[in-house]
Amino acid sequence: MQKKSLPKYYIIESTNICNFQCSICPNSLSRKMEKGNISLELYDKLLNQISNVAEGVQLYWLGEPLLNPDIFELINRCKRKTNAKVMLSTNGSLLTEQIIQSLIDSGLDELIISVDACECQDVYSSIRVGGDINKLNSNIEMLFRKNKRIKV
């Protein structure tokens, strides 16, 4: 009998909390869903189960991962316990010099920044409700100045 193999790519929702109410995101439709962050205990159990097979771990789904106060620890634990590439996707609104440095220090491999318009605040804020395109552009510029390691 052939042993079933485990997947090599994992999506782990670090938080389902978000600071925006985006018109394109299912998270804004699930207002009744209980909101919260993954516990470190549950996360460690997951990592122990996938540590020998994971090649990619995505620490986001519908929430803004930078709202999880343990996000840098989650990245770091994944890098220590697996050989996986670790990825985050963010709306970019919370990027600061300190957060960028913490992402670099944690070992993050790839950062996706969701951008729905480059210059027009009206278009951007109609999609990313609560967002400011000028702040996002400044945050992205700061990221590129400070970061030399993480794939963006």
Secondary structure, 3 states (H helix, E strand, C coil): CCCCCCCCEEECCCECCCCCCCCCCHHHHCCCCCCCECCHHHHHHHHHHHCCCCCEEECCCCCCHHHCCCHHHHHHHHHHHCCCEEEEEECCCCCCHHHHHHHHHHCCCEEEECCCCCCCHHHHHHHCCCCCHHHHHHHHHHHHHHCCCCEC
